[in-house]
Amino acid sequence: MSATMKGAVLGAVLAVAALIFGFWGFLLVGLFMAIGAVIGRVASGQLDLRAVTDAFTGRRTS
């Protein structure tokens, strides 16, 4: 799936959430989508949480 298609699907999901659940539901759906994306990156090995925490604590630069 191309980046354009992913963006279109993301926009459609958020638009439906805004229409059905209102503003706060829209924000909650967006938050859960972001959390799901991070979990997916960690599970696939594309994101190393140890390196991220090291960068935030100042042990390593990004």
N, C-alpha and C positions, 0 to 999 in steps of 0.2 A: 504494500500500500504506500502510495507516494505521500510526501509531506502535505501537499495540497489537499488530498483526500482525507488525511487524518485531521487536518484543521477544520475541514468542512463538517466532518462527523462530530468533532468536539463542539463546534459552534451550534450544531443542531441539537445536541444533547443538552447543552446549557440553555439554549432558547426554550426548549420544551420544559426544562426544570423551572425556568423563570416564569413561564406561563402557568404551570400547574401549582407550584409551591410558593411563588412570590419571591421577593428579594432575598430573604434569609435562607429560603430553601435553595435558591440559586447559588448563594455563597457556600452553603453546606455541600451541595453536589460538587462544586468546583474544588473544595477542600478534599473531599473523598477521592475525587479523580486524581488529584496531585499525590495524595498518599498512595493510592494504587499504582501510580506510575513509578514512584520511588521504590515500592516493594517489588514491582516487576523488574526494575533495573538491578536491584540487589539479587533477586532470585536468578536472573540470567547471567550474573557475574559482570555486568557492565558498570557497576558502581561499588566501590570499596568503602564501606562505612568506616573502617579504621582510619583510612587516609582522610576522610572528611572530618572525623572528630579530631584527628591530629592537627589539621589545618585550622579548625576553630579554636583549639586550645593553644595554638602558637608553637607547637612542637615542630611543625613542618610548614613550609610555605607552599602556596598553591601553584 
